[in-house]
Amino acid sequence: MKIDVKYVAELARIELTEEEMAVFQPQLENIVKYVDKISEVDVEGVKPMMHGKEIVNAFREDVVRPSLDKELALGNAPKRVGDEFLLPKIVEGAES
C-alpha cells in the first residue's frame, strides 16, 4: 500500500523535506501493514476493554464527616483576606 506522506504531513501541519518524506514513507507503510495484520485476528467473543489487564478501582464510600474549623485553619495563615489565605504571586505575569 502506497501512503501519500506529503498529504499526511499537510494534515498534521508539519513541513517535511524530501529526505524526511523518503525516510517516513516506508515507516508509514509498515505501520499500515501491521494494522492490517492485526485486523486479521479473530476477536469473536472477546469483551472490549480499555486495558490488557482488568483494573479495579478501590473507592471508599463518600461519607460526610466533620472538618477542620475554618477559624482554626485560617489562624495559622501568615496573611489572609476575609475567609481566604493570602499567598504571594508565584507565576510570572499572573494577575495580583
C-alpha positions in Angstrom: 0.0 0.0 0.0 1.4 3.4 -1.0 1.0 6.2 1.6 0.9 9.8 0.4 3.4 11.1 3.0 3.2 14.7 1.7 -0.6 14.6 2.2 -0.3 13.1 5.7 2.2 15.8 6.6 -0.1 18.5 5.4 -2.9 17.1 7.5 -0.6 17.1 10.5 0.5 20.7 9.6 4.2 19.8 9.5 6.7 20.6 6.9 8.9 17.7 5.7 11.9 17.8 3.4 12.1 15.4 0.5 14.7 13.4 2.5 12.4 13.2 5.5 9.5 12.1 3.3 11.7 9.3 1.9 12.5 8.1 5.5 8.9 8.2 6.6 7.4 6.6 3.5 8.5 3.0 4.4 7.8 3.6 8.1 4.2 4.6 7.5 3.7 1.7 5.0 5.0 -0.7 7.6 2.6 0.7 10.2 -0.4 0.3 7.9 0.7 -3.3 7.1 1.0 -4.1 10.8 -2.5 -2.7 11.5 -3.9 -4.7 8.6 -2.2 -7.8 10.1 -3.8 -7.1 13.5 -7.2 -6.8 11.9 -6.9 -10.4 10.8 -7.1 -11.7 14.4 -10.3 -13.4 15.3 -11.8 -11.4 18.2 -15.2 -13.0 18.2 -16.4 -13.3 21.8 -13.7 -11.1 23.2 -15.1 -8.4 25.5 -13.9 -4.9 24.7 -11.7 -3.4 27.4 -9.6 -0.3 28.0 -6.5 -2.2 29.3 -5.0 -5.6 28.7 -5.4 -6.4 32.4 -8.7 -5.8 34.3 -8.4 -2.8 36.6 -10.5 -2.5 39.7 -10.8 0.9 41.5 -10.9 0.8 45.2 -13.2 3.7 46.1 -14.2 4.4 49.6 -17.7 5.3 50.4 -18.4 9.0 50.3 -19.3 9.9 53.8 -19.8 13.4 55.2 -17.5 13.9 58.2 -16.8 16.9 60.4 -13.9 19.0 59.0 -11.4 21.4 60.5 -12.9 24.6 61.8 -12.4 27.5 59.4 -11.1 29.9 62.0 -8.7 27.3 63.4 -7.3 26.7 59.9 -7.0 30.4 59.0 -5.5 31.1 62.4 -2.2 29.7 61.1 -2.2 31.8 57.9 0.6 34.4 57.7 -1.8 36.6 55.8 -5.5 36.3 55.0 -8.2 38.2 53.1 -11.6 37.6 54.7 -12.1 33.8 54.8 -9.2 33.0 52.4 -5.4 32.5 52.6 -3.4 35.3 51.0 -0.4 33.8 49.2 2.4 35.5 47.3 2.3 35.5 43.5 4.4 32.6 42.2 3.7 32.7 38.5 5.3 35.3 36.2 2.8 37.5 34.6 -0.1 36.4 36.9 -2.6 38.9 38.0 -2.3 40.0 41.6 
